[in-house]
Amino acid sequence: MAFALVDQQVLGHARAEYIVCVNFFSLTLTIGLEAGGTSDSVRQRLKPLQEKYRRNAFKALDHISMLSTPSLSLLQALLAGAMLFQMAGNVAKCAQLSAAACLICSQLGGRYFADLAKGSSEQDSLEARQCIGHCYILDKSLSMSLGRRSFLPDMDVNASMLIPPTLEMPSTPIFNVYIEFAKVQDRVAIEARGSSSRSRLRRIQAIQSLCHRLEQIREKIENGEWMGVDFTYFNIMAAILRLHPDYSTEQSVRDDCTNSARKSLHALQKMELHGLESYENHNAYCHSVSWIVLLYPLCPIFALFCHVVETSEKEDLQLLHDVTQGLSMFAEFNKSMAKVKDWCNTLVLLARSCVEDVDNV
């Protein structure tokens, strides 16, 4: 794409698509370089470059047309735009571009991607499959977190076939794990929207099935291998258990949900502590964690807040407080993370007042 831009091989809307993709790739590359143990002087030079690439990409996004003929470059540009807005903390705009990317993906069709994967170079084939994977992860994650319908048609995504594990790509396994999570998130979103129309027994069976599917994914991951995966796993589990029809009446169901919420926040706390210790790649790390936290629902925080209000459990109140304070490092990189921190602060103050009222009785 970069050579095509330099050689003036693309014009009009296609040129804008290429500019978005090239600048987004350059942005992620420079963010990654910060995590590579570079010197302070190099990191200082990277910052204006990052701002330049980010500014160029956002400007080019304004010149993309959804009326253009569906193409891989349009799909890539829309996905890049969605990720840019997610990095900037604008989840609503991210959701809009993600939905648009899903529509383009559907218009291109499975046959297009199958032919592209077989007939293109290995790099082009990988890019096409990665597009499908990223589109799927974004769509299903946003569907659950925002409570909206999925924009991709029903599809049976085989993660191991989509992105086969290789020694040259150490990031492949975690990518496949998040695709498996997305499959569960899709069913969670459907369950949340349609559960009221089904019998209690059917709803319980659906919840048990979702928990079992999530546990099967967990069994394939070594404990603590990826902190972000631990946070995501227990986050989704807490969201599933909150949908249980007996959540408000059965203490055991609430306890299971609270335990998952607690483990999710402990994982988030570990990520926060790791960020404090990662001076050399602090900026890149904060961008990465902000992405994960904003993409998944804040159910664990609210679930633990409700538990503290109900039980006046001081250890859980302290956990809420510590996690909230730890969000400060991410808030300076992301306006939405600052809003999340303010919301968490409000919950902590409310919970603390409840605990103090009980102590004074």
C-alpha positions in Angstrom: 0.0 0.0 0.0 2.8 2.4 0.9 4.5 1.9 -2.5 1.1 2.3 -4.3 0.7 5.7 -2.6 4.2 6.8 -3.4 3.8 5.8 -7.1 0.4 7.5 -7.4 -1.2 4.1 -8.3 -4.5 4.8 -6.4 -6.7 7.9 -6.5 -9.9 9.2 -5.0 -11.6 7.2 -2.2 -9.2 4.3 -2.7 -6.3 6.6 -2.0 -8.0 7.7 1.3 -8.4 4.0 2.3 -4.7 3.3 1.7 -3.7 6.4 3.7 -5.7 5.3 6.7 -4.2 1.8 6.6 -0.6 2.9 6.1 -0.8 5.5 8.9 -2.6 3.1 11.3 0.1 0.5 10.7 2.8 3.1 11.2 1.1 4.3 14.4 1.0 0.8 15.8 4.6 0.2 14.8 5.9 3.2 16.6 3.8 2.3 19.7 5.4 -1.1 19.5 8.9 0.4 19.2 8.3 2.1 22.6 8.0 -1.4 24.1 11.3 -2.6 22.6 13.6 -1.2 25.2 14.4 2.0 23.3 16.3 4.9 24.8 14.6 8.0 26.2 15.8 10.1 23.3 14.3 7.7 20.8 11.0 7.5 22.7 10.8 11.3 22.7 11.2 11.3 18.9 8.5 8.7 18.5 5.8 10.8 20.2 5.5 13.4 17.4 5.6 10.7 14.8 2.7 8.9 16.6 0.6 12.2 16.6 1.4 12.7 12.9 0.3 9.2 11.9 -2.8 9.4 14.1 -3.7 12.9 12.7 -3.2 11.7 9.1 -5.4 8.6 9.6 -8.2 10.5 11.2 -8.1 13.1 8.4 -8.2 10.4 5.7 -11.1 8.7 7.3 -13.3 11.7 6.5 -12.7 11.1 2.8 -13.7 7.4 2.8 -17.0 6.6 1.1 -19.3 3.8 2.1 -20.8 4.0 -1.4 -17.5 2.8 -2.9 -17.4 -0.7 -4.4 -16.8 -3.1 -1.5 -13.1 -4.1 -1.4 -10.5 -5.4 1.0 -8.8 -2.0 1.3 -12.2 -0.4 2.3 -12.7 -3.2 4.9 -9.2 -2.7 6.2 -9.6 1.1 6.4 -12.9 0.8 8.3 -11.3 -1.7 10.8 -8.3 0.5 11.2 -10.7 3.5 11.9 -12.6 1.5 14.4 -9.4 0.6 16.2 -8.2 4.2 16.1 -11.4 5.4 17.7 -11.2 2.6 20.3 -7.6 3.7 21.1 -8.9 7.3 21.4 -11.7 6.2 23.8 -14.6 6.9 21.4 -16.4 3.6 21.7 -19.5 5.0 20.0 -17.6 5.9 16.8 -15.7 2.6 17.1 -19.0 0.8 17.1 -20.2 2.7 14.0 -17.2 1.9 11.9 -17.2 -1.7 13.2 -20.8 -2.1 12.0 -19.8 -0.6 8.6 -16.9 -3.0 8.3 -19.2 -5.9 9.0 -21.6 -4.8 6.2 -18.6 -4.6 3.8 -17.4 -8.0 5.0 -20.9 -9.4 4.3 -21.1 -7.8 0.9 -17.7 -9.2 -0.1 -18.9 -12.7 0.9 -17.3 -15.9 2.0 -16.4 -17.0 -1.5 -14.4 -13.8 -2.0 -12.3 -14.4 1.1 -11.9 -18.1 0.3 -10.6 -17.4 -3.2 -8.3 -14.6 -1.9 -6.9 -16.9 0.8 -6.1 -19.6 -1.8 -5.0 -17.6 -4.8 -3.0 -14.8 -3.3 0.4 -14.5 -1.8 0.9 -15.9 1.7 1.0 -12.3 3.1 -2.2 -11.2 1.3 -3.9 -14.4 2.4 -2.9 -13.7 6.0 -4.2 -10.1 5.8 -7.6 -11.3 4.5 -8.0 -13.8 7.3 -6.9 -11.3 9.9 -9.5 -8.9 8.6 -12.2 -11.5 9.2 -10.9 -12.3 12.6 -10.6 -8.7 13.8 -14.1 -7.9 12.3 -15.5 -10.8 14.2 -13.9 -10.0 17.5 -14.9 -6.3 17.4 -18.5 -7.1 16.3 -19.2 -9.7 19.0 -17.4 -7.8 21.8 -19.3 -4.6 21.1 -22.5 -6.5 20.7 -22.2 -7.8 24.3 -20.8 -4.7 25.9 -23.2 -2.2 24.2 -26.3 -4.5 24.2 -26.8 -4.2 20.5 -27.3 -6.8 17.8 -24.4 -8.3 15.8 -23.9 -7.0 12.3 -22.1 -10.0 11.0 -24.2 -12.9 9.7 -24.1 -16.1 11.7 -20.9 -18.0 10.8 -18.9 -20.9 12.3 -15.5 -19.3 12.7 -12.7 -21.9 13.1 -9.9 -19.9 14.8 -7.2 -22.5 14.2 -7.9 -22.5 10.4 -8.4 -18.7 10.2 -5.0 -18.0 11.8 -3.0 -21.2 12.0 -0.4 -21.1 14.9 3.2 -20.6 13.7 6.6 -20.2 15.4 7.1 -16.9 13.5 3.9 -15.3 15.0 3.9 -15.6 18.8 0.7 -13.3 18.9 -1.3 -15.9 17.0 -2.5 -18.0 20.1 -3.9 -15.0 22.0 -5.7 -13.8 18.8 -7.3 -17.2 18.5 -8.3 -17.1 22.2 -10.1 -13.9 21.7 -11.9 -15.3 18.6 -13.2 -18.1 20.9 -14.2 -15.6 23.5 -16.1 -13.7 20.8 -18.1 -16.8 20.0 -19.3 -16.9 23.6 -19.9 -13.2 23.7 -22.2 -13.6 20.6 -24.4 -16.1 22.5 -24.3 -13.9 25.7 -25.6 -10.9 23.7 -28.4 -13.0 22.2 -29.3 -14.5 25.6 -29.5 -11.0 27.1 -31.8 -9.7 24.4 -34.2 -12.7 24.2 -34.1 -14.3 27.7 -37.4 -12.8 28.9 -39.4 -14.7 26.3 -38.3 -18.2 27.4 -39.0 -20.4 30.3 -36.9 -20.4 33.5 -35.5 -23.9 32.7 -34.5 -23.0 29.2 -32.7 -19.9 30.5 -30.8 -21.9 33.1 -29.8 -24.4 30.5 -28.5 -21.6 28.3 -26.5 -20.1 31.1 -25.0 -23.4 32.0 -24.0 -24.1 28.4 -22.3 -20.7 28.1 -20.4 -21.2 31.3 -19.3 -24.7 30.1 -18.1 -23.3 26.7 -16.1 -20.5 28.5 -14.5 -23.0 30.8 -13.5 -25.2 27.9 -11.6 -22.2 26.5 -10.0 -21.6 29.9 -8.7 -25.2 30.0 -6.6 -24.5 26.9 -4.8 -21.5 28.5 -2.1 -21.9 31.2 -3.1 -20.1 34.4 -1.8 -16.5 34.4 -0.2 -16.8 30.9 -1.8 -13.6 29.7 -3.1 -11.1 32.3 -5.5 -9.5 29.7 -7.0 -12.9 29.0 -7.6 -13.5 32.7 -9.4 -10.2 33.0 -11.5 -11.0 29.9 -12.4 -14.5 30.9 -13.7 -13.6 34.4 -15.3 -10.5 33.0 -17.4 -12.5 30.5 -18.1 -15.1 33.2 -19.5 -12.5 35.6 -21.7 -11.1 32.8 -23.0 -14.5 32.0 -23.9 -15.2 35.7 -25.6 -11.9 36.0 -28.1 -13.2 33.4 -29.0 -16.2 35.5 -32.8 -16.1 36.2 -32.1 -17.0 39.9 -29.5 -14.3 40.4 -31.7 -12.1 42.6 -33.0 -15.0 44.7 -30.2 -17.6 45.0 -27.2 -16.7 47.1 -25.0 -19.4 45.5 -25.6 -17.8 42.0 -24.7 -14.4 43.4 -21.6 -15.8 45.1 -20.4 -17.4 41.8 -20.9 -14.0 40.1 -19.1 -12.1 42.8 -16.1 -14.5 42.8 -15.8 -14.1 39.0 -16.0 -10.3 39.4 -13.4 -10.4 42.1 -11.0 -12.4 40.0 -11.5 -10.2 37.0 -10.6 -7.1 39.1 -7.6 -8.9 40.7 -6.4 -9.5 37.1 -7.0 -5.8 36.3 -5.1 -4.8 39.4 -2.1 -7.0 38.3 -2.2 -5.2 34.9 -2.2 -1.9 36.7 0.8 -2.9 38.9 2.6 -4.2 35.9 2.1 -0.9 34.2 3.7 1.0 37.1 6.8 -1.3 36.8 7.0 -1.0 33.0 8.7 2.3 32.7 10.3 1.6 29.3 7.1 0.6 27.6 4.7 2.5 29.7 2.9 4.3 26.9 2.5 1.2 24.7 1.3 -0.8 27.7 -1.3 1.8 28.7 -2.7 2.0 25.2 -3.0 -1.8 25.2 -4.8 -2.1 28.6 -7.1 0.8 27.8 -8.2 -1.0 24.6 -9.1 -4.2 26.6 -10.9 -2.5 29.5 -13.0 -0.3 27.2 -13.9 -3.2 24.8 -15.4 -5.4 27.6 -18.3 -4.6 29.9 -17.8 -3.1 33.3 -20.0 -5.8 34.9 -17.3 -7.0 37.5 -17.0 -3.5 39.0 -20.8 -3.0 39.3 -21.3 -6.6 40.6 -18.6 -6.1 43.3 -20.1 -2.7 44.2 -23.5 -4.4 44.7 -21.9 -7.0 46.9 -20.2 -4.4 49.1 -23.5 -2.5 49.5 -25.2 -5.8 50.5 -22.5 -7.2 52.8 -20.3 -4.3 53.8 -17.3 -6.4 52.9 -14.3 -4.2 53.6 -11.8 -6.3 51.6 -13.9 -6.0 48.5 -14.3 -2.3 49.1 -10.5 -2.0 49.3 -10.2 -3.9 46.0 -12.6 -1.5 44.3 -10.7 1.5 45.7 -7.3 0.1 44.6 -8.5 -0.8 41.1 -10.0 2.7 40.7 -6.8 4.4 41.8 -4.9 2.2 39.4 -6.9 3.5 36.5 -5.3 6.9 36.8 -2.3 5.9 34.7 -4.6 5.0 31.8 -6.8 8.1 32.2 -4.0 10.3 30.9 -3.9 8.4 27.6 -7.6 8.0 27.1 -10.5 10.3 27.9 -12.9 7.5 28.2 -10.7 5.8 30.7 -10.9 9.0 32.7 -14.7 8.8 32.6 -14.5 5.2 33.7 -12.3 6.2 36.6 -14.7 9.0 37.6 -17.6 6.5 37.5 -15.7 4.0 39.7 -14.8 6.8 42.1 -18.5 7.5 42.5 -19.3 3.8 43.2 -16.4 3.6 45.8 -17.8 6.7 47.6 -21.3 5.3 47.7 -20.1 1.9 48.8 -17.9 3.4 51.5 -20.8 5.5 52.9 -22.8 2.3 53.1 -20.1 0.5 55.0 -19.6 3.4 57.4 -23.3 3.6 58.1 -23.3 -0.1 59.1 -20.2 0.5 61.3 -22.0 3.4 63.1 -25.1 1.4 63.9 
